[in-house]
């Protein structure tokens, strides 16, 4: 069993209600693992897939396209069970 923690921080200026803020993947053409931070209808959407299925988390608060600057931190603790 493997445990690990992560923190992702993004500072952005909300000029629109929708946009990709951060994306990382293991392979550009055929990704099997990735994480992303997006602004969808004014809400932050964090998604990741570590190869075992998609996980999505969204905020209730809206960060609407009003031109204000925001900083969002996403913290997580994951446990991986070896096959």
Secondary structure, 3 states (H helix, E strand, C coil): CEEEEEEEEEEEECCCCCEEEEEEECCCCCCCCEEEEEEECCEEEEEEECCCCEEEEECCCCCCCCCCEEEEEEEEEEEECCC
